Amino acid sequence: MSYARKSAGVVVVTVIAAVIAGCSGSSSGTASGSGSTASAGGNPAPTESNPPGDIPDNQVYVAYRPTGGFTGFTVKVPEGWARTDKGRTTVFTDKLNSVTITTATAVTAPTAASVTNTVVPQLQAQTIKFSSPKVSQVERRAGSVVLLTYQGDSATDPVTGKVVRDAFERYAFHRQGHEVDVTLSGPVGADNVDPWRAVSDSFAWR
């Protein structure tokens, strides 16, 4: 074989090799049909979890029935949350969210005016950077209740040193001289409309 034919053969082989390399390289970015983008190390990028403070859509709720003090009501709370009892107050917490249930003796039913004039100043003194109080009368399955919404800072996390801006919903239920306050809290911006509605709508007198 002549030198010219050998050179032509080398050129053809080189071109074919380059085409094969280009084709194989173009398919390495996304796995076929998977829709997941590979990371720089070749592993699929991790799937994002719920944003901080978002309660999962598949959260299960269980009925809470107090065993001490006033026991004439039930309310559903998220299953698996840590429970703390102190006097007439029971708190259920999980990560950045909480459900606080407090019972009290009250001869008269709370009104928007009484909550504005009495409860708001108390919470203002107790809550760090208390702001945006709004009082309204709303309907829940148990009947008409007074709702107070507001914002405040959480306590500083002892591990991370971070402070979270929280949104609060406080429902005041009243019947026959008894008041039960159910306060729901979580980070501002968390999508907990449905979970908080599920809890507040589940309240029932016994």
Sequence and secondary structure as in RCSB ss.txt:
>XXXX:A:sequence
MSYARKSAGVVVVTVIAAVIAGCSGSSSGTASGSGSTASAGGNPAPTESNPPGDIPDNQVYVAYRPTGGFTGFTV
KVPEGWARTDKGRTTVFTDKLNSVTITTATAVTAPTAASVTNTVVPQLQAQTIKFSSPKVSQVERRAGSVVLLTY
QGDSATDPVTGKVVRDAFERYAFHRQGHEVDVTLSGPVGADNVDPWRAVSDSFAWR
>XXXX:A:secstr
  HHHHHHHHHHHHHHHHHHHHHHHHTSSB TTT  BB TTSSB       TT   TT  EEEE   SS   EEE
EEETT EEEEETTEEEEEETTEEEEEEEEE SS   HHHIIIIIHHHHHHHSEEEEEEEEEEEEETTEEEEEEEE
EEE    TTT    EEEEEEEEEEETTEEEEEEEEEETT   HHHHHHHHHH EE 
